[in-house]
Amino acid sequence: MGLYALVVSYPLFLMVITAFKTTREIFFAPFALPSRWSLANFAVVWQRAEFPVYMKNSLLVTGTSVTLIACIASLAAYALARYRFRGNAALYVYFLVGLMVPIRLGVLPLFLLMRDLGLLDTHCSLVLTYVASGMPMSVFILTGFFRALPQELEFAARIDGCTEFQVFYRVMLRLVRPALATVVLINFVPLWNDFFFPLIFLRSDSLKTIPLGMTVFFGQYETDWGVVFAGMLLASVPLLVLYLLMSQQFIKGLTAGAVKG
């Protein structure tokens, strides 16, 4: 376990020390500590690349998308897991099919759809695409958790006077918090790092997210790698904070059902 932790954390350690180096130091001593711990690279990232704007756009797009995925997927999964109605199984299979079809295969129809809706060069195009792509896996995870909850909890809540929505919100949803944390993390990370769809849908500099905005540091003939790594380190801070806040629930979600007794 200790060796595995070392292997996983070493690339992160390299990214941190590289962010404080000059490009010359990176090429001559890539694994050594910086000769001087300077914040010059971070200052360049923050001032030259409009990093605060990119950070705000990434937080807005990713936060909105993940919130919508968690809300819609939890409602859909609860209905699929706890209610019996015609088409229940077919609807569940419909969501599962989404796991097998990469959304990038439909990039041309998506582009034409966003163009016809007048949503090109807006954050709305990204949010709609991300919510649609995150639904299959989220519904799959949450449906399994909702099905594992005992029906006696629902009966007790109804006897106490809860409405159908109160049973869902006050009782069942709180019991699947580990699954919700898992859904938030597995969606937040790829959406935060996505470069493909912002490149397709966005044109204005003021709307770019961090992965797309970071391209300003890559020159045609020369790249300042110290600045690039400083930008990567700043971009990874929200991911680390989110993981630290939700790690306990995330681990519970991954290990749920692993031990029975």
C-alpha positions, 0 to 999 in steps of 0.5 A, spaced: 500 500 500 505 504 501 509 503 495 502 504 491 501 511 494 508 513 493 507 511 485 501 515 485 503 521 489 510 522 485 507 525 479 503 530 483 510 531 487 513 532 480 508 537 478 509 541 484 516 542 484 516 543 476 511 549 477 517 553 481 522 552 476 524 555 470 524 552 463 532 551 463 532 548 470 526 543 467 530 540 462 537 540 465 535 537 472 527 535 471 527 531 477 531 535 482 528 540 487 528 548 484 534 552 485 530 557 488 522 557 490 520 563 486 512 564 485 514 568 478 511 562 474 504 563 478 504 571 477 505 570 469 499 565 469 494 569 473 496 576 470 498 574 462 492 568 461 486 571 464 486 565 469 481 568 474 476 568 468 478 561 466 477 559 473 470 562 474 468 559 467 470 552 469 467 553 476 460 555 473 460 550 467 462 544 471 459 546 478 452 547 474 453 541 470 454 536 476 449 539 480 444 538 475 446 531 474 446 529 481 439 532 481 436 529 475 439 522 476 437 521 483 430 523 481 430 518 475 434 513 479 429 513 485 423 512 480 426 506 476 428 503 483 422 504 487 416 504 483 413 499 478 410 502 472 410 499 464 416 501 461 421 501 467 426 495 465 426 498 458 427 505 460 433 503 465 436 499 459 435 505 455 440 509 460 445 503 460 445 503 453 448 510 454 454 507 457 456 503 451 456 509 446 461 515 447 458 521 446 464 524 442 461 520 436 455 524 436 459 531 435 457 533 428 449 532 430 451 535 437 454 541 433 448 542 428 443 542 434 447 547 438 447 551 432 440 551 430 438 552 437 443 558 437 447 556 443 454 556 440 459 560 443 455 559 450 456 556 456 449 553 455 451 548 450 457 545 454 452 544 460 447 541 456 452 536 453 455 534 460 449 533 463 447 528 457 453 525 457 453 524 465 446 521 466 447 514 464 453 512 469 450 516 474 443 513 474 446 506 474 450 507 480 444 511 484 439 506 482 443 500 485 443 504 491 436 506 491 434 498 490 438 496 496 434 500 501 429 496 505 422 498 503 420 498 511 423 505 511 418 508 506 412 505 509 414 508 516 415 515 513 408 514 509 405 512 516 408 518 519 405 523 514 410 524 509 408 526 502 412 522 496 417 527 495 418 528 502 420 520 503 425 521 497 428 528 500 428 527 507 429 519 508 431 516 501 436 521 499 440 522 505 441 514 505 445 514 499 449 520 500 456 515 499 453 514 492 451 521 491 458 523 493 461 518 488 457 521 482 459 528 484 466 526 483 466 521 477 463 527 473 466 533 476 473 530 474 472 529 467 468 535 466 473 540 469 479 537 465 475 537 458 478 540 452 474 537 447 467 540 447 470 547 449 474 547 443 468 545 439 463 550 442 466 556 444 470 561 440 470 568 445 476 568 450 471 571 455 468 564 455 473 559 455 474 554 461 481 552 464 483 547 459 482 551 453 485 557 456 491 554 458 493 553 450 495 560 450 502 558 454 503 553 448 507 557 443 509 555 435 516 554 436 517 555 444 513 553 450 514 556 457 514 549 461 514 552 468 508 557 467 504 551 464 506 546 470 504 552 474 497 553 471 496 545 471 497 546 479 493 552 480 487 548 476 488 542 480 487 545 486 479 545 486 479 538 484 484 536 490 479 540 495 473 537 492 476 530 493 478 532 500 471 534 502 468 528 499 473 523 500 470 519 506 463 519 503 466 517 496 470 511 499 464 509 503 460 509 496 466 505 493 466 499 498 458 499 499 456 492 499 463 489 499 462 486 506 456 483 508 455 480 515 
